[in-house]
């Protein structure tokens, strides 16, 4: 009976960790998408030489880095 309870506790602990891992993967994918978007903005900056485009690119980079730093 004690062994069954210990197994149930171990299983519950394993399941409790699953959402954290899933959300971490979701955040990682979001950071990758944001950095991919920033690369597209960099290409626009190279062509347009616009200060607004450069500012948007830097903002995208900073948001991606900030999100990556907040990952658990």
C-alpha positions, 0 to 999 in steps of 0.5 A: 500500500505504501509503495502504491502511494509513493508511486502515485506521488511520483507520477503526480510530481512528473505530471506537474512538471509537464506544463512547465516544459511545454510552456518553455518550448512555446516561449523558445519557439516564440523567441525564434520567431521574433528573431526571424522577424528581426532578420527580415527587419534588418533586410528592410533597414539595409534597403531603406536606411530608414531610422524608423525601420532601424528602431523597429528592428532594435525593438524586436531584438530587445523584446526577443532577448527580454523574453529569452531572459525571462524563460524559466 
